Amino acid sequence: MEQMKQMSVADRPKRFKVKPVISAGGIVPVEFKVVVRPVKVSDTFATKSGITLYKPIETKDQEQASTMEGDLVAISPLAFTYEEWPAGFDKPAVGERVIFARYAGATAIGDDGEELRIMNDKDIMAVRRSAE
């Protein structure tokens, strides 16, 4: 029998060229997950006459719970790979503002103390990009 030549780690073909990126919160998503930092709701609002008023705590909590917009913090290497993307359209990238399903994902606190949401890539409905 022929002896099989053993391959070193350097000789193996690389399937994924994407390295996992550790986000500011220290959370690395796996499988088809992404990490989103929801947009914080302002606790004040200005009237037409220019007076600044504070929102009641209950109102602020309701608005924060229904936040559907945030910044993409981290993407797993497998996210957004199950479909073929049409020519001329880019996949969402880290740092972009995304719109997601209202109660999507799980809430986690990152190392920096910020609230993050870990969700499936399918829960992202749109990417907010400026017109070019």
ChimeraX commands (.cxc) that place a marker at each C-alpha (Angstrom):
marker #1 position 0.00,0.00,0.00 radius 0.5
marker #1 position 1.12,3.47,-0.77 radius 0.5
marker #1 position 1.83,5.62,2.18 radius 0.5
marker #1 position -0.36,8.66,2.31 radius 0.5
marker #1 position 1.41,11.95,2.42 radius 0.5
marker #1 position 0.33,14.01,5.40 radius 0.5
marker #1 position -0.64,17.59,4.72 radius 0.5
marker #1 position 0.54,20.35,6.96 radius 0.5
marker #1 position -1.80,23.09,8.11 radius 0.5
marker #1 position -0.27,25.50,5.59 radius 0.5
marker #1 position -1.03,23.10,2.69 radius 0.5
marker #1 position -4.73,22.80,3.44 radius 0.5
marker #1 position -7.11,24.75,1.19 radius 0.5
marker #1 position -8.77,27.65,2.92 radius 0.5
marker #1 position -12.53,27.57,2.58 radius 0.5
marker #1 position -13.24,30.87,4.23 radius 0.5
marker #1 position -10.95,33.82,3.80 radius 0.5
marker #1 position -12.92,35.89,6.31 radius 0.5
marker #1 position -11.41,36.12,9.78 radius 0.5
marker #1 position -13.79,36.56,12.70 radius 0.5
marker #1 position -13.78,40.14,13.87 radius 0.5
marker #1 position -14.11,40.81,17.58 radius 0.5
marker #1 position -16.50,43.69,18.01 radius 0.5
marker #1 position -16.18,46.51,20.49 radius 0.5
marker #1 position -18.52,44.57,22.77 radius 0.5
marker #1 position -16.32,41.47,22.68 radius 0.5
marker #1 position -19.05,39.29,21.16 radius 0.5
marker #1 position -18.19,37.10,18.15 radius 0.5
marker #1 position -21.28,35.77,16.33 radius 0.5
marker #1 position -21.38,32.18,15.05 radius 0.5
marker #1 position -23.38,30.38,12.34 radius 0.5
marker #1 position -25.72,32.77,10.51 radius 0.5
marker #1 position -25.81,35.42,13.26 radius 0.5
marker #1 position -25.04,39.14,13.34 radius 0.5
marker #1 position -24.57,41.60,16.22 radius 0.5
marker #1 position -26.42,44.94,16.08 radius 0.5
marker #1 position -26.13,47.95,18.39 radius 0.5
marker #1 position -29.66,49.47,18.56 radius 0.5
marker #1 position -29.96,53.24,18.20 radius 0.5
marker #1 position -30.49,54.94,21.54 radius 0.5
marker #1 position -33.74,56.86,21.92 radius 0.5
marker #1 position -33.43,60.50,22.96 radius 0.5
marker #1 position -34.93,61.35,26.35 radius 0.5
marker #1 position -35.88,64.91,25.32 radius 0.5
marker #1 position -37.83,66.52,22.52 radius 0.5
marker #1 position -38.24,70.10,21.35 radius 0.5
marker #1 position -41.57,71.81,20.79 radius 0.5
marker #1 position -42.31,74.17,17.89 radius 0.5
marker #1 position -41.66,77.14,20.13 radius 0.5
marker #1 position -38.16,75.83,20.97 radius 0.5
marker #1 position -38.86,74.57,24.48 radius 0.5
marker #1 position -37.07,71.33,25.39 radius 0.5
marker #1 position -39.12,68.83,27.37 radius 0.5
marker #1 position -38.16,65.54,28.94 radius 0.5
marker #1 position -40.08,62.42,27.95 radius 0.5
marker #1 position -41.68,60.32,30.69 radius 0.5
marker #1 position -39.68,57.21,31.58 radius 0.5
marker #1 position -42.51,54.92,30.41 radius 0.5
marker #1 position -42.57,56.56,26.96 radius 0.5
marker #1 position -38.80,56.33,26.59 radius 0.5
marker #1 position -38.83,52.64,27.59 radius 0.5
marker #1 position -41.58,51.87,25.08 radius 0.5
marker #1 position -39.73,53.64,22.27 radius 0.5
marker #1 position -36.47,51.87,23.13 radius 0.5
marker #1 position -38.20,48.46,23.14 radius 0.5
marker #1 position -39.67,49.12,19.71 radius 0.5
marker #1 position -36.40,50.34,18.16 radius 0.5
marker #1 position -35.99,48.81,14.75 radius 0.5
marker #1 position -32.80,50.51,13.63 radius 0.5
marker #1 position -29.20,49.98,14.64 radius 0.5
marker #1 position -25.57,49.79,13.59 radius 0.5
marker #1 position -24.11,46.49,12.44 radius 0.5
marker #1 position -21.26,45.67,14.84 radius 0.5
marker #1 position -20.14,42.15,13.84 radius 0.5
marker #1 position -21.01,39.57,11.18 radius 0.5
marker #1 position -20.18,35.86,11.30 radius 0.5
marker #1 position -18.33,34.42,8.29 radius 0.5
marker #1 position -21.41,32.38,7.30 radius 0.5
marker #1 position -23.91,35.24,7.46 radius 0.5
marker #1 position -25.48,36.29,4.14 radius 0.5
marker #1 position -23.89,33.35,2.26 radius 0.5
marker #1 position -26.92,31.14,1.63 radius 0.5
marker #1 position -28.27,33.15,-1.30 radius 0.5
marker #1 position -26.83,34.47,-4.51 radius 0.5
marker #1 position -26.79,38.22,-4.51 radius 0.5
marker #1 position -27.85,40.10,-7.65 radius 0.5
marker #1 position -25.18,41.98,-9.57 radius 0.5
marker #1 position -24.78,45.57,-8.43 radius 0.5
marker #1 position -25.96,44.96,-4.85 radius 0.5
marker #1 position -23.57,44.65,-1.93 radius 0.5
marker #1 position -24.06,42.55,1.18 radius 0.5
marker #1 position -24.42,44.41,4.47 radius 0.5
marker #1 position -21.07,45.31,6.04 radius 0.5
marker #1 position -19.89,46.16,9.54 radius 0.5
marker #1 position -20.62,49.78,10.40 radius 0.5
marker #1 position -23.74,50.18,8.25 radius 0.5
marker #1 position -27.12,51.23,9.64 radius 0.5
marker #1 position -29.67,48.43,9.33 radius 0.5
marker #1 position -33.41,48.09,9.88 radius 0.5
marker #1 position -34.45,44.88,11.62 radius 0.5
marker #1 position -37.52,43.12,12.93 radius 0.5
marker #1 position -38.93,44.69,16.08 radius 0.5
marker #1 position -38.37,41.91,18.60 radius 0.5
marker #1 position -35.65,40.03,16.72 radius 0.5
marker #1 position -32.80,38.31,18.48 radius 0.5
marker #1 position -31.57,38.20,22.02 radius 0.5
marker #1 position -30.31,41.11,24.06 radius 0.5
marker #1 position -26.79,40.94,25.47 radius 0.5
marker #1 position -24.51,43.36,27.27 radius 0.5
marker #1 position -21.07,43.76,25.70 radius 0.5
marker #1 position -17.74,44.26,27.44 radius 0.5
marker #1 position -18.11,48.01,26.93 radius 0.5
marker #1 position -21.44,48.02,28.85 radius 0.5
marker #1 position -23.53,48.75,25.73 radius 0.5
marker #1 position -26.70,46.82,24.93 radius 0.5
marker #1 position -26.36,44.65,21.82 radius 0.5
marker #1 position -28.75,42.39,19.94 radius 0.5
marker #1 position -27.63,39.05,18.56 radius 0.5
marker #1 position -29.94,37.97,15.74 radius 0.5
marker #1 position -30.18,35.87,12.61 radius 0.5
marker #1 position -29.07,37.47,9.38 radius 0.5
marker #1 position -32.58,36.91,7.98 radius 0.5
marker #1 position -34.01,39.27,10.62 radius 0.5
marker #1 position -32.33,42.23,8.91 radius 0.5
marker #1 position -34.89,43.68,6.52 radius 0.5
marker #1 position -32.98,46.60,4.95 radius 0.5
marker #1 position -29.75,48.57,4.93 radius 0.5
marker #1 position -29.92,52.36,5.13 radius 0.5
marker #1 position -27.51,53.77,2.54 radius 0.5
marker #1 position -27.24,57.27,1.16 radius 0.5
marker #1 position -28.11,57.93,-2.48 radius 0.5
marker #1 position -24.99,58.12,-4.60 radius 0.5
marker link #1:1,2 radius 0.2
marker link #1:2,3 radius 0.2
marker link #1:3,4 radius 0.2
marker link #1:4,5 radius 0.2
marker link #1:5,6 radius 0.2
marker link #1:6,7 radius 0.2
marker link #1:7,8 radius 0.2
marker link #1:8,9 radius 0.2
marker link #1:9,10 radius 0.2
marker link #1:10,11 radius 0.2
marker link #1:11,12 radius 0.2
marker link #1:12,13 radius 0.2
marker link #1:13,14 radius 0.2
marker link #1:14,15 radius 0.2
marker link #1:15,16 radius 0.2
marker link #1:16,17 radius 0.2
marker link #1:17,18 radius 0.2
marker link #1:18,19 radius 0.2
marker link #1:19,20 radius 0.2
marker link #1:20,21 radius 0.2
marker link #1:21,22 radius 0.2
marker link #1:22,23 radius 0.2
marker link #1:23,24 radius 0.2
marker link #1:24,25 radius 0.2
marker link #1:25,26 radius 0.2
marker link #1:26,27 radius 0.2
marker link #1:27,28 radius 0.2
marker link #1:28,29 radius 0.2
marker link #1:29,30 radius 0.2
marker link #1:30,31 radius 0.2
marker link #1:31,32 radius 0.2
marker link #1:32,33 radius 0.2
marker link #1:33,34 radius 0.2
marker link #1:34,35 radius 0.2
marker link #1:35,36 radius 0.2
marker link #1:36,37 radius 0.2
marker link #1:37,38 radius 0.2
marker link #1:38,39 radius 0.2
marker link #1:39,40 radius 0.2
marker link #1:40,41 radius 0.2
marker link #1:41,42 radius 0.2
marker link #1:42,43 radius 0.2
marker link #1:43,44 radius 0.2
marker link #1:44,45 radius 0.2
marker link #1:45,46 radius 0.2
marker link #1:46,47 radius 0.2
marker link #1:47,48 radius 0.2
marker link #1:48,49 radius 0.2
marker link #1:49,50 radius 0.2
marker link #1:50,51 radius 0.2
marker link #1:51,52 radius 0.2
marker link #1:52,53 radius 0.2
marker link #1:53,54 radius 0.2
marker link #1:54,55 radius 0.2
marker link #1:55,56 radius 0.2
marker link #1:56,57 radius 0.2
marker link #1:57,58 radius 0.2
marker link #1:58,59 radius 0.2
marker link #1:59,60 radius 0.2
marker link #1:60,61 radius 0.2
marker link #1:61,62 radius 0.2
marker link #1:62,63 radius 0.2
marker link #1:63,64 radius 0.2
marker link #1:64,65 radius 0.2
marker link #1:65,66 radius 0.2
marker link #1:66,67 radius 0.2
marker link #1:67,68 radius 0.2
marker link #1:68,69 radius 0.2
marker link #1:69,70 radius 0.2
marker link #1:70,71 radius 0.2
marker link #1:71,72 radius 0.2
marker link #1:72,73 radius 0.2
marker link #1:73,74 radius 0.2
marker link #1:74,75 radius 0.2
marker link #1:75,76 radius 0.2
marker link #1:76,77 radius 0.2
marker link #1:77,78 radius 0.2
marker link #1:78,79 radius 0.2
marker link #1:79,80 radius 0.2
marker link #1:80,81 radius 0.2
marker link #1:81,82 radius 0.2
marker link #1:82,83 radius 0.2
marker link #1:83,84 radius 0.2
marker link #1:84,85 radius 0.2
marker link #1:85,86 radius 0.2
marker link #1:86,87 radius 0.2
marker link #1:87,88 radius 0.2
marker link #1:88,89 radius 0.2
marker link #1:89,90 radius 0.2
marker link #1:90,91 radius 0.2
marker link #1:91,92 radius 0.2
marker link #1:92,93 radius 0.2
marker link #1:93,94 radius 0.2
marker link #1:94,95 radius 0.2
marker link #1:95,96 radius 0.2
marker link #1:96,97 radius 0.2
marker link #1:97,98 radius 0.2
marker link #1:98,99 radius 0.2
marker link #1:99,100 radius 0.2
marker link #1:100,101 radius 0.2
marker link #1:101,102 radius 0.2
marker link #1:102,103 radius 0.2
marker link #1:103,104 radius 0.2
marker link #1:104,105 radius 0.2
marker link #1:105,106 radius 0.2
marker link #1:106,107 radius 0.2
marker link #1:107,108 radius 0.2
marker link #1:108,109 radius 0.2
marker link #1:109,110 radius 0.2
marker link #1:110,111 radius 0.2
marker link #1:111,112 radius 0.2
marker link #1:112,113 radius 0.2
marker link #1:113,114 radius 0.2
marker link #1:114,115 radius 0.2
marker link #1:115,116 radius 0.2
marker link #1:116,117 radius 0.2
marker link #1:117,118 radius 0.2
marker link #1:118,119 radius 0.2
marker link #1:119,120 radius 0.2
marker link #1:120,121 radius 0.2
marker link #1:121,122 radius 0.2
marker link #1:122,123 radius 0.2
marker link #1:123,124 radius 0.2
marker link #1:124,125 radius 0.2
marker link #1:125,126 radius 0.2
marker link #1:126,127 radius 0.2
marker link #1:127,128 radius 0.2
marker link #1:128,129 radius 0.2
marker link #1:129,130 radius 0.2
marker link #1:130,131 radius 0.2
marker link #1:131,132 radius 0.2
view
